[in-house]
Amino acid sequence: MTAPAVHLWRLLKWGRTLARHGALRGIERDRNTPAPVRRLARVARFGARVPTVPRYADALQAIGPAAIKLGQTLATRPDLIGEEATHDLMRLQDALPPVPFAIIRDAMEASFGRPLDTLFSEIEEVPIGAASIAQVHRATTLDGKRVAVKVLRPGIEAEFARAIDTYEWAAAQVEGMGGEASRLRPRLVIETFKRWTARELDLRREAASASELSESMEAEPDFTIPAIDWQRTTGRVMTLEWIDGIKLSDRDALIAAGHDTEKLAHTLVRAFLRQAISEGFFHADMHQGNLFALPGDRIAAIDFGIMGRIDRRARVWLAEILYGLITGNYRRVAEIHFEAGYVPPHHNVAEFATALRAVGEPMRGLPVKDMSVGMMLDSLFNITRDFDMQTQPHLLLLQKTMVMVEGVATRLHPDINLWDSAAPFVREWIRTELGPEAFLADRISEDLKTIARLPKLLRNIERHFPDPGGAPPAPPLREIQVVRVGGGWRYGVVAILAAGAGIAATLLLA
């Protein structure tokens, strides 16, 4: 177990870097920040040439690869770090100088346990992309297939393990302060980051995500996933089909190549809805750099390190929330939040419905082309504090992805509106999932399963029927000793250092 002194030393270095980039300014301004923490934030930047505009992304890039990934995680949490920090963190491009190919070759051969010339006829030594965790090389297999080979950076697992250990410790200290910090659940933020990182550091899991997504998207032939070459994939190396297309970020090139950008936009929106609402498993990093246009106005996606998953009950609630907001049925939307356990029962349903009306009505007065589902959801999450709603990472990740998809689709076709494209799909899905036929089928299936489980249910009802709540259970968090010290300087040191590393961004409310 790492000693607290080691965590504090790491946090001291990271916190000073954050301070030099103005990234602790939000702590000073936030009224929810404890006074000693606010004072020590000022001390941390003492003597530093702090920029007028905070540069959160630059600060995390200066700290290193693990901080870059943490920043990308925090960019999905505008409720936690604020809109200003969220917007800036979206600049994180994850780009680093590549590792020399001689080192990469040794790493690949060690992972495969055989010489590369027994697997590939050619590998380009200059990578086509180098990120914080891995880099990608173009190659040709022995049977002439063009492939992309993703290779983990040597030593990256140990570096991330050290950083995450300190992030967890820092999050426990922050959460132990109670109040707003406790409601925002920073430990769960780090746990989510840890799970995402675990997937990215084991390329077989990323490959499995790509394979699962490909199967679930068979109903959308215009949205494709590159095939995984499992014979050339290990925990540290992933080989997949080469995608020869045009990035959706290059609109001029798309038009020059004869692509129908309006069709591409609608395909993207429908593909996302298919993933999120119908399948409950979605690509959560659908920015322009990860999407390519293929001949026939098809779209291909790459990079499956960040994936989201929501269960059927949450998908039903999501669909009803979206549909209720757009149709003005605020009472039903409020009831859904209470049924799901998102809003504590001591609050008033009617009061929450009124708050929702304040979110929905301004949207209903806009022309269709000016409406934004992403904006609507963002406003919805902004009222969470007033009603003591604990954060739901799975829904926040979905909201972030929806905003991202809407942005890409709008750049492809400026007049498109996410809801305009989504409404028929959501309406049909609700009818199918909540209609009388579906209700009867679900009831029969549920009753038969209950009868089959009856002996066990009678022996241990509590264990088999926990409080359903509605919100997915939080993952177990390991025990971390929270440092308890007195007031004044010592309290401030622990607090600011705990907030000053990568976890500092969890308090950067502009």
N, C-alpha and C positions, 0 to 999 in steps of 0.2 A: 504494500500500500504506500502510495506516495505521501511524503510528509507534508503537512500544511505549509511549512517554510518554503518548500520547492514550488508549490502552487503559487504562493505569494510572490516569489521571485519572478516566475514566468509572467504573472499578471502585472507586476511592476513594469517589466519591459514592454509588454503589449499596451498597457495603459498609457505609458509615456508616448508611444507611437500614435495612439488614438488622439491624445491631447494635442500633439504637434499638428495634426490635421484638422483640429477643431471638432473632432468627433465626440467630445464629451460635453459640448455646449448644451445639448439637449438635456443632460442631467441637471445642469445648473438652472435651466429655465422651467423644468417640469415641477409643478406644484406638489406632485405626489412623491417627489424625491425627498428622503429624510434630510433635515437640515445639515447634519454632520457630513453626509455624503456630498451635498451641494457645496459645502465649504471646501472639502478635500478635492473636488473636481477643479476648483479654482487653483488650488495649490499644485495639482498635477500639471497644469499648463503654465505654471509660473516660469517665466524666462523664455517660453517658446514663442515663436512667431506664428501666431494662430491666424489662419485665413479668415476672411470675412464670411465666406460661405463654407460650411463644413464639407469636407471631402471624405465621406465615409468609405466609399469604394477604394480610394487611393490608400487610406489607412490600412484596410484589411489586406490589400495587395502587398503593402510593405511588410506586414507581419508574416505572411507566408501562405502556402497552399491550404492548410486546414482552415485558416481564417477566411480565405476566399470562399471556400465551400460553406462555412458558417454564414457568411454574408449572403450567399445565394439562398440559403435556408431562411434567413431573416427577411429577405426581400419578399417572402410570401406572407409576412405578418404585419401589414400596415396598422392593424389594431394595436400592435405592441410597440413598434418603433416609430410610427408616424409616417405621414405621406411624404414628407421631405426626404427622410432617410430611405424610404422604400424606393422612391424615384431614383435617388443617387445610386443605391446598391444595384439597381438594374443595369448599371454600367459595367458591372463585373463581367469581364469577358473570359476569365479563367485561362488567359494566355500567358505562358511562361516560355523561356528559352528551352529548346529541345535538348534532351539527353543525347550525347554522341552515339552514333549508330553502333559503334563497337561494343558499348556497354549494353545497348538494347539487344544486340545479337546474342550476347552471352546470356542475358536474362531470358530470351525466348528459348534458346537451346536448353537452358537449365529447366525451364518450365515444361517443354515438350519431352525432354530426356533423349533427344536425338538431334542430329545436324539439320539445319534449316533446308539444305538442298535436297533432303528426302521428303520435304513437304511443299516447297515452293520452287518454281523455276526462276523466279525473279522477285526481289524486294527492293523498292526504291529507298535509298538510304536517307534522303531528305524527307522528313515527315510532312504530311499535308495539314497537320494540326498538332499543336502541343499544348496540353492543358495542365492543370495542377495535379491531377491524378494519373493521367496517362497521355500517350501520344499515339497518333495514327499514321500508318505507312500503307501506301498502295502496293499491292503485290499480285503475282500471277501464280496460280496453283499448277501442279504438274500436268493436269489435264486441260490447261489453257484458260481457266476461269479467272476473271478479274475480281479481286477481293480487296476489302479493307481490313487491315490488321491493327487492332487496338492493343497496346502493351502498357502495363502498369509501370510507373517510374520505380526503379529500384529503391528500396528503403522507405517507400511512401507509407506502408502499413505502420511501421514503428513511429514515424513522425505523427501520423494521425492519432495513434493510440495515446501518445503523450499529451497531445493537445486536448483530445476529448476528455481524458481523465481530469485535466484542470478545468475544462468547461463545466463538467458535471459538479465538481467541487464548488466552483464559483456560483453556479446556479442554485445550489443548495443553500449557500450563504445568503444570496439575494432573496430566495423564497422564504427563508427563515425570518426575515424582517417583517413578514406579514403585510397586511394592507393590500394596496394595489399590486405590489410585486407578487404576492401570493395568488391573487385572482388571475394574473396573467400566466401563471404556471411556467416559469422559466425552465424548471427541470424537465417538463414535458417537451418544451422547445428543443432542448439539447438531446433528449431521448429520440425525438423525431429525426433530428440531424444525425444522430448516431446510427439509426436504422437505415437512413438513406446512404450514409457513407459505407456501411457494411455491404450494401448491395453493390455500390460502385467499386469497392475494393476486392470484390469477388466477381470477376467477369463472367463466371458461369451463371451467377444469379441475374446479371444484366441480360445475358443471352436468353435465359429462361423467360424473363419479362418480355423481351422482344418476341419470342416464340408464342407466348400466351396471348399477347396483344394481336399478333398476326391471325391466330385462330379466331379470336373474338370479332375481328373486323372482316370476316369472310362475307358478311352481308353488305359491305361497302367496297365493291370492287375498284372504285376509283381512288381508294386510299390504301396504299401498300406499305408493307414492312419488309425490309431486306431479310433474306433467308440466312439463317445461322449455319455456318460450316462447323458442325459439332466435332468432326474429326480433327479439326485444327483449333479447337477452343479448350482452354484450361482455366484455372482460377486466375492466372495472371495474363493470359493472352486470349483475345476474342477475335475470331475471323468471321466476317459476314460478307454477303453479296455487295459488290460495288454498285453504288448508285450514280448513274450518269445523267444528271438533270441540272436544272437551273434553280438556284436558291430563290425562294419566294421574296427575299429582300431586294432582288434586282428586278424591279417592275419593268424597267425599260427593256431589259433583255427578254423578259417574258413576252412583252408585246411584240418585239422584233422577231421572236421565234414563232409568232402566230398563236400564242396561248389565249384562251378566253378567260380573262382575269375574273370576270363575274362568276363564271362557272367554278373556277378554282376556289373563290371565296365561299360559295355555297357548299362545295364539297368539304372544305375544311370545317365549317360550322357543323354540318351534319355528322361528319366523322367524330368530332369531339362529343356531340350529344350522344351518339351511339355508344362511345366509350364510357362516358360519365353516368348517363341515366339508364341506358339499356343493359350495359355490361357491368358497371360498377368498378371498372379497372381502366384507368386513363393515363395517357402520356402527360406528365405534369411539367414538361419543359418544352412546350410547343412554340418556341420563338422562331423567328424567320430563318436563323442560321441552321436550324435542325429540320427544315422543311424544304423539299425540292419538287419542282414541277417536272413531270415526265411526259413523253409524247401521249397524245390523247387526252390532255388536260387532267391527268391523274396526279396525285400527290404522294410522295414517299417521305417517311419520317425516319430520323436516325436519333441516336443517343438516348438510351433507355435507362439511365442511371436513376432518374427521379420519376417514380410512378406513384399514382394515387389509387386508393381503393376505398370504396364505401359500400356498405351492405344494402340489401334490398329495402329495408325499412327506411334507412336514411335517404335512399334514392326516391322513394315515394314521398317522403317529407319534402325533399328538395323540389321535386316536380310540382307538388301542391303549393309550396311557397312561391315559386316562380309564377305559377299560373294565378295564384291568389293575388299577388301584388299587381300583376298586369291587368287583372279584371276588377280590381278594387275590393275584393272580398277580404278585408283586413282582419275581420273577426276570426275567420277561419285560419288565416296565417298565424295570428296570435295563439289560437288554440293549438296549432301544430307545434309551436315552440314550447308550450307548456307540456304537451303530451310527450314530446321528445326529451323533456328534462333539461332543455337548454336554458330556460328561465326558471329560477327557483319558485316554488309554489306560493311563497308568501307575497309575491307580487300580484297585482290585479290584471286579469286578462283584458278588461276593457281599456285600462290605461295603456297597456302595451299595444293594443289595437290602434289607439290614437297616435302613438309614436310611429307606428308603421304607416299610418295614413300620411303623416308628415313626410315620409320617405316616398310613398307611391304616388301621391296626387300630383306633385310637380312633374313627374315623368308622364303621367297620363295626359297632361296638358300640352305636351310637345308633339310636333310632327313625328311620324314614324321614323323618318330617316335620322332624326336627332335624338331618338331614345337610345339609351345604353343600359343593357342588362348589367354590365360590369359596374357602371356607376350606381345603379340601383342596389346591387349587392354590397358595394362599398359603403353606401349610406346606411344600409341595414346593419352592417357590422359596427358602424360608428355609434350606434345607440346601445351597444352591449353593456357598457360601463354603468349606465343609468339603471339597468335592470339586473345587475350582478350576474350577468351571463359569463360562465367560465368559457374560455376559448376552446374551440373545437378544431384542432389542426386539420382534420380531414376536410372540413367544409371550407376552411380558409385556403387550403391548398387548391381546392376546386375553384374557389372564387378567383384566386390569382391566375389560374390557368384559363378561366373563362375570359378574364380581362385581357390576357395575352392573346388568346385566339381572336377575340373581337378586334384587337388592335391590328393583328396581321390581316384579318379579313377586310377591315376598313381600308388599309393601305392598298390592298389588291383592287377593291371596288368601293370607292368612297361613299356611295349611296346605300350600301348594304347596312342592315340593322340586325344584330344578333337575335333579338326577339322575333323580328319579322320572319327570319329563317327558322327560328326554333319553335315558334308557336304550334305549327301543324304537327311536328314531331312529338313535342311534349303532350299535346292534346291527345294524340293517338295512343301514346304510351300510357297516359293516365287511364284512358278508356279501356285499354287492354288489361292493365294491371289491376284496376280498381272496379271494373265493370262487373255485372252480375255473374257472368261465366267464370271470370277469374276468382271472384269471391267464393263461389260454390266449389270450384276446384281446390282452392286453398283450404277451405273448411274441411272438405273430405280428407285431403292429405294430412292436415293437422290432427284431425280426430283419429285417423288410423295410426299415426305415429304415437299419439298419446296412449292409445290402448296398448300398443306394443311395449311401451315403456312403463306401463302401470305398476308392475311389481317393484321396479327400482324407484319409481316415484313415491310409492307408499313408504318405502324404507328410508328415503332421504329426500324429502320434498324440498327442503331449503337449499340443499346443494344443487339440485337439478333445476330449481326455479328461482334463481336470484331475481332481485328487483329489476324488471326489464328496462326501466328508465327510458331509454331511447337513444341517448348519446352512446356511441361505442365506448367500451371500457378503456381507460387509459392503460398503457403498457406498464408492467411492474418496473419500479425504479429502485435501484440499489441503495442500500443504506449509506448515507454520508454524514459524518459527524459535523454538526454545525458549530462553528467557533462562537463561543459566548464570551464577550469581553465587556468591560465597563463603557461608560460614555466618553465624551471628549475625543482626544486625539486617537487613542487606540481603536475606539469604535469606528471612527472615520477612516482610518487606514485600512482596516479589514473590509469595510463597506465599499470604499472607492476602488480598492484593488480588485475586489470581486466583481465590481461593475465595470472595471476598466479594461478587461481583455475582450475577447470576442463576445462574451456575454454582455459587455457594455452596451452593445447595440440594442439589447432588449429594453433598455431604458431611454433610448434616444428619441423621445417624443418631442417633435419639433415645437 
